[in-house]
Amino acid sequence: MTTQTKPIELYYWPTPNGWKITIMLEELGVPYEIKYINIGAGEQFEPSFLKIAPNNRMPAIVDPEGPDGQPISIFESGAILQYLGRKFARFYPADERQRVEVEQWLFWQVGGLGPMAGQAHHFRQYAPEKIPYGIDRYTNEVNRLYGVMNKRLADRDFLAGDYSIADMAAIGWVKPYKNQGQELEDFPHLKRWFETLTARPAVQRGLEVGQEHRRNLADDKEAQKVLFGQRARG
C-alpha cells in the first residue's frame, strides 16, 4: 500500500469542483495542506498559480511524492481524482471493465453535469438581467441530467459499481440542487444516493473544508466582475 509522508498541496476554494478533491483526500486519509485560491479576488490569475494551473481554475494539486519520488503538479479535477485513485489504489478499480464504468460517469460529470449545473446557477442567480430562455434551457437540462442519474441508480447503490471517484465528482454538483431549480423528491433514487453519500463522515469533512470562506456571490458585484468578466490575459 502506498503511503504519503509529505502533505499533498491542494490549491482550493470551496466550490463543487474543489469539494471533489477534499472528499477524495479525506476518504484516502492522506495528509494534505490547503492553499486557498480566492477566485472572487482573482488569485487564480497569479503567475505562481498559473504555473500549476494554466487554465486559471482551481482545484490543482502538487504532490511532493509523485512518480519516481519527484514532485508533480496536476490541474483539472477529473485528472486529479484519477491520479490519486491510481496512486493509492482506492476508489478507482484496476480491472479494465470496472475502470471504464467509473471513467464513463466521471467524464459524464466533468463534461455534462458540472457545466450545465454551472450555467443554471449563473442564469438563475448571477446574470445581470433575467433571461428566460437561458434560465429555462439550463434548468431543464439539469433536470434531464438528474433524470439520467436517477434511472442509473434505480438498481444500484452507486454510479459505477462500488463507491468511486465518479460519485465523489458528482455529489458536490447535486448538493446545491435548489439553486439549480430542482427538487430531490422528484428523483427518489438520486435522493437515496445523495443521502447515502452525505452521511459518509469523509464526505461531510470534505464538504466542510473552507466553509468559512463561502459567501453569497449574488451580493458581491466585484467578485462577479472577476468571475464573469474574464478576458484572455497575457
Protein Blocks (a to p, Z undefined) as FASTA:
>chain_A
ZZdfbdcdddddddfklmmmmmmmmmnopacddddddfknopmmgmklmmmmmnopacdd
ddfblghhiacddehjklmmmmmmmmnopaiafblklmmmmmmmmmmmmmmmmmmmmmmm
mmmmmombdcfklmmmmmmmmmmmmmmmmmmmmmcfbfnlpadfklmmmmmmmmmmmmno
pafklmmmlmmmmmmmmmpmklmmmmmgoklmgccfklmmklmmmmmmcccdZZ
